[in-house]
Amino acid sequence: MKVSLNLIKQLINFELPPVDELVARVNQQLGGVEEVIDLSAKYGGARIVRVVECAKHPDADRLSVAKIDDGSAVADVPRDDNGLVQVVCGAPNVHADMWAIWLPPKSTVPASFDDDEPFVLDARPLRGVLSQGMLAAADELAIGTDHEGIIEIHQHDMPAGVELTAGARFAETFGLDDYVLDIENKMFTHRPDCFGQLGVAREIAGIFHQQFASPEWYKSEQQFAGAEGLELTVANDAPELVPRFMAVAFCDVTVGPSPLWLQCKLVAMGGKPINNIVDATNYIMLLTAQPTHAYDYDKLRGHKLEARLARDGEKVSLLNGKKYELTTDDIVIADGEGVIGLAGIMGGADTEVSDGTKNIVLECANFDMYALRRTAMRHGIFTDALTRFNKGQSPLQNAAVLKQLMNMVGGVQASEVFDLKQFSDELDDYFDGKYTPANIDIDSKFINERLGLDLSGDDICDLLNNVEIKSHGPEEELDYICIQSPFWRTDLELPEDIVEEVGRLYGFDKLPRQLPRRSIKSTPKNLRRELKNAVRQSLSRAGANEVLTYSFVHERILKNAEQDISQAYKLSNALSPDLQYYRLTVLPSLLDKVHANIKAGHDEFSLFEMGKGHVKMHGLGEDGLPEASQFTDIVYAAKKPGAGAPFYKIRRLVEQLAHDLGAELVFKPIEQELAFPVTAPFDQSRSALVETTDGQFIGIVGELKQPVIKNFKLPAYVAAASLDTAGLEAVYAKHGSHYQPLSRYPSTSRDISLKLPTNINYASVAQGIDRILKTVEIDAAFHAVSIYQPSNDVTTKTLTFRLVFTSHQRTLVDSDITPIIESIQQTMQQTYGAELV
């Protein structure tokens, strides 16, 4: 955002401080200044001169020898007896008695000012005739692209009240003796008014504690006269996305270059002169932050102008020379037969104002910033108008802006002013709460407590009134300040917004450096955070590595995991084409990282991540946002197969995690196929559901489907676990601290092998043993050692368990262990017909 200090000076009623001091204050209280551009250095050498004599060059048909009058303003330049300076000029339009712009010797051509090697003029002969500098064309002065001839100045090109004077400095006469502040756009993301010179001038007054008054034309109630002459139909078929749509026709306009004063103002504000109609629309936009547009009336088919949504497959050719195919989400401007522009972004080539234009239609509208932002991202088009619209311009300024534009374009009004507004049934008024200025009642104590100040109600009101935020202090029966935000401050909605505004205008650097008063009581621990730390410590000690992946994924990730993509939320404004969907679960993101790590030379590893997933079937929460499920997922992968199935590798990690959290787990086989996003990647015949012994569901552990392994290019020896973080949290909250001191006495281990029928599953046997061990008075634990089935006998299998016994009071002997082993043997025999082998 380029800010012209000369224009700011015209809008305020006090003297600005030196540039360095001003920049420091702007940086502190308004926005980051990226660059300070000194235009006076660029244009300082240029002078306004009158061509007194003009004759053909004696030795060149295309050159002329001019004698110019500079009022003797430039020293050390040879002159004739009449005090005139000789300049050789190649422009075809040079003639006697014209006013032009002279760049004398030792001055720099402005167009080359920023080059690595600027072009500095000197006195030199051209085809044998000495030329003192040059008479400048628009492109040489960097105020246009025209190189067909030199700039000819007329009195109507001059700023109001200024007469043409030989030798006058061009920069001073046309306002280019200026400093331009280039302020970072991101600083104004929430401030649409600050994308215009008027808004920045208001803020500069505020930070210097000076009263600002907007021009009367900007804030007064606008009245439009009716008119006839041109038939025009205006429609708004998308009022929810186009809150206000104004248009008016003008006839008998003359299209040509703008007055030089206007061209120079545009240059100072970072614009480029084109023609008087387009320049007027750009000047108004740069001044007020409200974009406008002009159409060639005679090119509007059916003499109709309409705002609507595009139809699928419609195409439009825009001013950038490109053609775009539209979707039904694009807001467009159309005439009687088709689309003529992308609303709020760029006009169409078919209705462009050109030198032959005689009649025009002026449009001043507002569009939904989110819809425009999505359209711009979809088509890759970014313009100055879009920059302002997608910050949320207020439609309440449209009438004033259009009235000012009508006063600039010339011609004759030839239609009524059409004003189509969005109506809100809830407010029984035009525009909804998003655009209607907010009324905020706030206590000065509320502000002072948060800023650490002791401002009175009058002090606060003065700060706010300086920037035209209407406020008045407490009345006798009231103890709060009444604040009405102006229509251009769409960002002021809450009392906290007022606190921020008061602090900024007062100066954050002036706030007392004092720590806020707080209780010295320890902050209660956040259970979820404590759990995550415990999970990290447990899995890290077990050798697993934590990774962090995006919550957004490509549809390929979901399909590779055989998850139902229709259950995933698709992002309409994705960060990139690879991040289109909100993931359903965390596991697919982990699986996507395995192949890269294998290729990097890691032969065996475990990865885990704690994150969120969102599934459409879970619906929306009270806040209107998708419900989130919390996951703790783990994947184990090895390039070379290890002993036993990979299921037991991942199971051991989960058991260790549960032990560290103070829980005991039960692994149940999946007897009926489950169809959930979380179970989709798993081979359910080689997986198990995980619960605690008291019935708390934890998740699923198992091996993956072969198609999933193939899709993600995983090694064959791979397994995963998807755990419900909420379940882990419930376990952690219930068991709390589970620290147990180590026994001073040695543990005793025994192996037991049970021969069982093949149809008896491992989980049932393990649960039976676990129940028995819980009844004994000494600490007992067990784990599986092997599952063996002979090749010549498919009816039986042998399960071998290792039982570990520990006492905290004494060293155990055989008589302590034998009864437990016998109890297990008898129970297994009675229940399953097992034999001890």
N, C-alpha and C positions, 0 to 999 in steps of 0.2 A: 504494500500500500504506500504510494508516494504522496507526500503531503507538501504542498507549496506554502512556505512561510509568508510569502507576499499575499496570498489569498487568505491565509489565516489572519493576517493583520487587518484585512478589510472587514473581517467578520467579528473581531473583538474590539473592545473600547479601552484598551490599556496598552502600554508599551511592553513589548516582549523583551526579556533579558538577552544578553549575548548568547550566541548559538551554543557554545559549550555548556553553559548553565542550563539552557532550555533542554538540550539533549539529555543531560543528567537527570533532570526532573521527569522527562518523558519516560526514560528507562526505568525510573523508580516507581512511577505511579500510573503509567498508561500502557506502554508496550515497548518491546525491544527494538531499538534503532539499529538497523543493520548497516546503514551507510548514510553519510551526509554528503550531498551533491552540491557543489558550488557552481551554479549556472553563470554567475558573474565572471568567473574565471574563463568559462567557455566562450561567452559572448562579449567579454569586456572590450575587445578591440573594434567591434563593428560600429559604424557610424551611419547615420541617415544623411544622405546627400541629394543635391539636385543636379541633374545632368543639364548643363547650360548649352554645350555645343556637342554635336555628334557628326562625324564625317567618316567616309569609307577609308579603310586602311589603304595606303598607296601601293602596297605590295601583297595584299591578300583579300580576295573577294568576300570571304566570310567573316572578316574582322572589321571592327569599327574602332575609331579613335574618339574617345569621349573626353570632354573637359568637364570636371565636376566641381561643384561648390560645396565645401565642407565647413564654411564659416570660419576658415583658418583655425579649426579646432585641433588639428593634428600637427604637431611640431616636426621639424626636420624633414619636411617633404618638399621637393622642388615645386615651384609654382610659376605660372606665367605672369605677365604684367598685370593681369586682372585678379591675381590670387587664386587662379583655378589650377586643379591638379589633373594631370593627364593619366588616363587609364585606357588600356586596350581591352576591348570586350568582344567576345565571340557570340553573344546572344543575339538572335534575330529580332528581338523586341526592343532593343535599346534605341532610344530616340531622345532628341532634345526636349527639354522642359518636362522631364519625368523625374519622379523621386525614386531613389533606389537605396540599396544598402551596400556600403563600401567596406571592404576589409583592407586596411592600409598595410604597408610593409611592416614587418616584425609582428604582425598578428597571426594567430593560428586559425586555420580553417576549422570552424566548429565541428563539422562532420568527422574530422580526423582527431578530435581532441582526446578521445579515449584510446586511440591506437598506440601501439608500442613506439611508433615513430611519427608523432603528429606533424602535419604539413604546415610549416611556418613560411609565410609569404615574404618576399623581398621585392625590390625594384629590379626589373630585368627587361631586356628588349624582346619584343615579339615581332619577328620578321622585320627587324631593323628599327622598330619604334619602341621607345622606353615606356613601360607600363608600371605605374605605382600601385602595386597590389591588384585587387580585382573587385568587380561588381558581382554580388553573390546571387546564386539561384537558391531555390527552396531546399533542394537536397544538400547543397553545400553548407547551408545553415542548420541542417538537421531539424527542420520544421516541416518537412514534406518530402515527396519523392520526385517532384517535377524538376526536370533539367532542360526543358525546352527553351527556357528563357530566364532572365533574371527577375527577381521580385520587383514589381512596380507598386509603389505605395500611393494610395489615394487618401483623401481626408476621412472617408468613411471607414478606412482601415484603422484609424487611430482610436486609442481609448477616449472615452467621453471627456470633453473639456481640454484635450491636448491638441495643439496646433503643430503642423509640420514645420520643423526648424532645421535648417542646414547645420550639420555638425553635431546634432544631438546624439547622445549615446543610444544605440539601438536597444541595449539591454535595459537601461533605465526607462526608456519611453514605453516599451512593451512588456514591462514586468519581468524581464529575464535577469535582472540584478537580484537573483533569488537564491535562497538555500532550500533544497528539497530534502526532506527526511524520508528515507525508505524504511518503513516500519514493518516488522515481520508479520505476515498475515495471520499466523497461528495465534498471535497475541489477542486477536480480535474475533476469535471463533465464536464466542457467545455474545458479541457486540455488533449486530448488523449495522447499526447507525454509524459506527466508526469506519466503515468502508466508504465514507464520503467525507469531503473536506469540512462540511458543516458539522458533522458529529465530532470530528477530531478537534475543531476549533472550540466547540463547547467544552470538551474534556480538558483542553489546555487552559481555558479560563478557570475551570473548576480546580485544577491542581495548583493554580496560583491564587486561589481563594478570591477570584474576581467574578462578579455577576455577568452571566452571558444572556443575551437575548437573541433568539432566532429571528431571522428576517420575517417581517410581518406577513409576506406572501406565503411563507411556509406553514405558519401555525394558525392563520385566520380561516374562518369558514368560507368556502369557495362557492361562488355563484357563477353558473354558466348560462350564457345567452343562447337562445335557439337560433337556428339558421337553416337555410335550404340551398339547393343548388346541385348537390350530388346525391344520388340514391345510394343508401348504405344500409345493410342489414347486419346487426351484430347479435351473436348468440353465445351462450355459455352452457354447454351440455355436461360439464363436469364441475359443478359448484363446490363439491367437497374437496377437490384438488385445486380449484381456481377460485379462491375466496373473493377476488374482485377483478373485474375485466372491464376496462374503460377504453373507449375509442371515439375518434372524431375525424371527419374528412375536411381537407382543405383544398381549395382550387387556386389556380393562377399562381402557383409557386414558381420560383426561378431557382434552378439548381446550378451551383457554381462554387468557386472557392469561398471559404468563410473569410470574414474580415481578419486582417492579420492579427489584431489583438486577441481574437478568439483562438486562432491557431496557436499563438504563443502561450495562452493559458492552458490549452490542452497539452502542449509539450511539457510545461512545468509540472503538470499533474500526471505525466507518464503516458499521455494519449498520443494518437497519430491523426493529424488532420486528413480528411478525405473529401468531403464537400459540405456545404453549409447545412444541409438537412441532417446528415449523419453526425456531423460535428456537434450540432445542437443536442441531439440525443445523448451523445457521449459526454458532453459537458454537464448536462443535467445529472447523468449517472455518477460522474466523478464528484459532483458537488453534493448530491443528496444521498447517494448509495442506492437509489431506485433506478433500475434499468428501464429503458423505454425502447420502442422500435417504430420505424417508419416504413410503410409499404407504398409502392406505386399503385395508386387507386385504379388506374386503367388496366393493370395486369391482374386485378382480383376478379376472377371469373364469377359471374353472377352478382358482382359488387357486394360480396358477403364476406364477413370476417367472423370466425367461430373458434372458440376454444373447446376441445373435446379430446377423448382418448382415441388413439390410433386404432385402426382395424388391422387384423392380422394380415401381414403380407404387403401393406401399403409401403410405398417408397417415397423418399423426398431427396431432392438435390439441394444442398445447403451452400452458403456463401463461401465455404472453404473449397468448393469445387468437387466435393465428394458426394456420392449417393449412398443412402442408408436404407436398409429394410427395417421396418418398425414392428413393434409388438403391441399388444393390447394394454401394456403397462405404461406406454409412452404418452405423455400429454403433448398434444400438437396444436398448432394453429392451422386452420383450414379455410379455404374459400368455398365457393359453391360447388366445386367439382373435385377437390382433393386437398392433400396436405401441402402447405406452403412454408412450414417452419417447425422446428422443435421448440416448444414453448419454453421460454426462460433461458434458452441455451444459444440458439443461433437461428437467424432468419433464412429463408429460402432464396435460391438464386433467381427463381422465376419472378419474384415480386420486388427485386432489388431496385432502390432508387438510383437513377442514372442521370446523365446530363440531359436526356430528353424528357425527363419526368415533368409533368405539368400539374398533376393532381396527386395528393398523397393522403394516406390514412395514418394517423398517429395512434399508437396503442400504449397504454400504461396498465400493467396487470400485476397480479401476485399469484405465485404457484406454490404448491406444497413442496417444501425443501427436500423432504425425504424421497419423494417421487422423482424430482429432478436429479438428485444425487444418484439414484439407481439408474436412471436413463443415461446420465453422463458416463457412469462406469461401464454400462452395457455397450455403449457405442464408442467410448474412448474420446469424447469431445469435452474440452475444458475451455471456458471463455471467461472474460471479465464479468459478464452478466451472470453467469452461473455462480461465480465466486461470491457474488452478493446475494443471489436468490437462495443459495443453499445454506445461508446463515440465518434465514428466517425474517425477511423484510416485512414490516408492518403494512397492511393494506390501507391503513388510515392516513397515509401520506400521499396516496395516489392522486387525489384530486388537486392538491397544491402543486405537485410535480407536473401533472399534465397541463395545468393552467400556465405555469411558467414556461413549459416547452412550447405551448401555443403562441406565446408572446415572442418567441425567438425565430420561428420558421418562416415568417413572412406569409404572403398569400392571403386568402380570404377564407374564413370558416364557412363550410358548405354543408354542414349537417348538424344535427343536435349532438350533444355530448352523451354518448351511451355509457351508462354506469350500472353494470350487472354485479350484484353483491350476493354473498352467501348469507342465507338467513338462518338464525338459530332459534328453533322452537323453544328450547329450554330457557333462553334468556329473553324470548319474545323481542328480539332485536337482531340487527345485522352483526355478523361475525360472532364467533364463540369465544370462550375464555382464553383461548390461545392467542387471540389478537386484541381483545378488549383490555385496555390498561387496567392493571391491578390496583386495588385500594388496600393499603396495609396499615393497620394500627399497631404501634409498637411503643413500648415503654423505654425511656432513656436509660433506665437501669439495666434493661436487657442488653442494650448496646454497650454500655460502659463495663459491665461485668465481663464481657467477652473480649473487649479491647484493652482492658486495664486502664481506662481513662476516667475522667470525672467531668465529662462535657455536660453542659446544661442543655435543656430542650431547645433553647434559642440557638446555641452553638451548632447543634445537630441540624436544625432547620436551615441555618445560614449555609452550611456546607452543601446541603441537598438543593436548596433553592438556587445556588450558583450555577448548577447544571440543569436547571429548569425541572427538577423533581419537586412538584408542588408539595409543600409540607407546612404545617403550622403547629406550634407548641400546644401543650395541654391547656384546656380551658378550665374554668373553676370546678365544674362538676366532672371533669375527665382527668385521668392521670396518665394518658398516653399521647403520643404524637400521631397525628393523622397524615398519612402520606398517600399521594396519588401519583403513580408513575406515569410519565408522558407516553404518548402512543409509540414513540420510537424505541422505548426501552422494553422490549419484549422479554428481556432476561430477568426483570424484577418481578418475583412472584411470592417470595417467602420473607419473613422477618430477617432470616439469616442473610438474605441478599442485601438488605439495607445495612446490616452490620458490616458486611464486606465493603459496601460502597462508602460508608462513613470512614472506615479505616483507611481506604485507599485515598480518598480526598483529603483526609487529615494528614496522611503520610505514614505508611507502615514503619518507616525508618524512625519516626518520632515516638512510637509506642514505647512505654516503659519496658526496660529489660528486666523483668521480674518474673520469677517462676510462679505459676498459678498455685493457689492453695489447694492442697490435696490431702486426703486422709493418709496417715502413715501405715494404716492396716495393709497387710499383704493382699494383693489382688487374688481373688479366687481363681483357681486353675481352670483352664478351659479343657474339658474332658476330651473333646475331639483332638485338640492339639497334643495333649498328653498321650493319647492313644497313638497318633501318628508317629510321635517320637519313639514310643515303645516298639512299634512295628519296625521302624527304621533300624533301631538298635538290634532287634532280634534277627531280622533277615540279613543285616550287614554282617553280624557275627557268624551267621551261617554261611557266609560267602556270596550272598546275592548282591547285585548292583542295582541301585535305584536309577530309573530314567524318568525324564519328564517329556511328554509328547503333547502335541496340540489336541485340544478338545474337538477341533474341526478336522475332518478327514475327507479324503477323496472317496467317491462311491466305489472305486475299485477295492478299497480296504474292506468295506462292508460286504461286498460280493465275495471276496476271497474267503471271508470267514463264514460264508453261507448264511449271513443274516438278512432279514427281510428289509430291503431298502425303503419300502413304503412306510415303515415304522419310524424312519429317521426324519428329523426336521432339516429341511433344505434352507440354506441361507440365501436371501435375495441380494445381499451386498457382500459376497464372500471376499476375503482378503486376497485370494488368488484362486485360479481354477482348480488347484489341488486341495483346496480346503472348502468344499461346497456343502458338506453335511455335518451336523452335530452327531458325534459318535453315539452308538447305542450302549456299548460297554467299553471297558478299557482294554480288554485282552487283544482285540485285533491290532491296536496300535503297538502293543508289545511284540506281537508276532511279526509285524512289519519290520522290526529292528533286528530280528534274529539273523537273517541271511547276511546282512551287511557286516555283522560282527563275526560270523563264520568266515566270510571272505577276508576280513581283516586279520585273521590268524588266531582267533580265540576258539580253541577246540572244545572247551566245555565251560559253561557259565549259566548263571541264573539271573534273570532280570525281574524287577518288580516295579509297580507304579501304583500310587494311590490317586484316584481321580474320579470324575463324574461321567455319567452317561444319561441320555435323555431319550425316552421312548414315547411315541405318540399315545400309546394305549394308556399311559399313566395320566394323561390329560394335563390341565393347567392348574397352577396353585392359586391361592387367594390373591396374589399380586398380578395374576394374568400371565405369568411366565411359566414355561414348561417345568414340570416337576423333575427334580434331579435325583438320580440314584448314585450312591457313593460306593465305589469298588476299591478293593485291594487285590490286585491281580499279580500272579507270579507265573513265569515260564522258565522251565529248565530245558536246556538243549545241549547235546554233545555230538561232535562229529563222528566219534566212534562209539558203538554200543557198549554199555557197561554190563556188569553182572545183574541179571534179573530185569524185570520190565521197568521202563522209565516211570511208570505209575508210582513205584515205591520211592523213587528219588523225590518227586514233588510232594508225595505224602509225608515224607520225613521232614521236609521243610515246613509244611503246614503244622505238623505235630509239634515241632520245635517252637513255632510261633505261638501255638496255643499254650504250650507249657510255660513260655515266658510271660504270657498274659494271665496265667493262673487258671486255665481251663483244661478240661479233659474232653476229648473228642470221640465221637462215634462215627464210623464210616459205613453208610448204608448203600447197598447196591441199588441201581435205578431199575425198578421192575417194570415201569411203564414209560414209554418214550415221552420226553418233555419237549414242548415246542415254545421255547422262550429265546429271546435274543442272547441271553447269557449262556444257554446250553447249546446254541447252534453250532459252535466250532467243535464240540466234544464228541468223541465216539462213546456213546452212552453205555455200550456194552462193556467198555473198559474204563468206566468212570464210576465215581461214587458221590453221593450227597453227604455233606458234612454237617453234623449237629453236635452240640455239647451233650453231656450225659443228662442234663436236665431239660433237654428238648429245644434249646435255642438254635435256630437255623443259622448256619455259617456260610455255606456256599457249596461249590462243586469242585472236585479234584479228579483229574483223569488224563487220559491220552486223547489225541486229536484225530479227527476224521482224516482218512487218506487224501480226499480232495483238498482239504484245508492245508495239509502238509505240502501238497503239490503246488497249490496256488501261491503260497508264501515262500516256496523254495526252501522248506525247512529240512533239517536232517531227519532221518527216520527215528532217531532216538530222542524224542521230545515229548514233554508232558506239561500240563498247565493247571493252574488253580485260579478260580474266580471267586473271591470271597466278598461277602456283604459287609462293608465297613460298619454299618449300623449294628449288625450282629456282633462284630468284634467289640464295638463300643459297649454294647450291653454286657458282654462278658467281662470286659475290663472294669466297668462301673460296679459290677456285682462282686467281683473277687478282690478288687482293690489291691492292696499290697499282699503279695504271695511269697514273700521272702521266707526261706527256711534255712536255718544254719545246717552246715554239713555235719554228718555224724562223725563222732570221734572213733567209731568202730568200723571194721571192714564189712563190706557187703558180701553176700553169698549169692551165687548164681547157680541155677539148675536148668538144664534143657529137658524138655518133655516133647515126645513125638506121639501124635495121635493118628491112628489109621482110621479113616472115615469113608463112608460112601461118597461117591463123586458129587452127588446132588446136594450135599451139605456145603453151604457157602462159608467162606472164611469169616465174614463179618459176624455171623451168628455164633460161631465158636469163640471168636475174640470177645464178644459181648458176654458170653457165659463165663469165660475165665475172669473177665474184669469184675463181674458181680461177685464172684467168689473171693477175689483178692481184696475187695473193699470190706469184707466182713472180718478180716484178720486184724490183729492188734499191732502188727509190725508193718512198716512201709514196704509195699510190694509194687513192682512194675514189671511189664513184660513187653516183648516185641517179637514179631515173626522172624524166624531165621530162614526157613525155606518151605516151599510147597513142592512135593515130589509126587509124580504119578508114573509108575512103571509102564514101559511100552507094551508089556504083554498082559496088562490088566487095566482096562478102562473103567472098571466099576468102583475102584477105590483110589484114594489119594492119601498122602501122609503130610500132616501139618506139623512143623517143628517150631516150638516157641522157646525163647530164653526168658526165664523168670529171675528177677533180681530182688533180693530181700535185704532190708536194712533195718537195724535197730539203733535208737539213740541212747539206749540204756546199757547194752551189754553186747558181747560177741555172740553171734548165733551159733547153735549146734544143730546136728542132724535131727534131733528130736523136735526142734522148732519147725523145721522145713517139711519133714516127711508127712505129717498130717495134712498139710496144705496140698501137697502133690497128690495124696490119696483122695482128697475131697474132689480135686479137679478130675481125676481119673473116673471116680464113681459117677459124678454128675455127667460127664461126657458120655459114659457108657449107657447110663439110663436115658439120657436125652437123645443121643444120636447113634447109639450102638457102637461107640468108638472103642478101639483097642489101644492099650499103651504098648508101644514097641520100643 
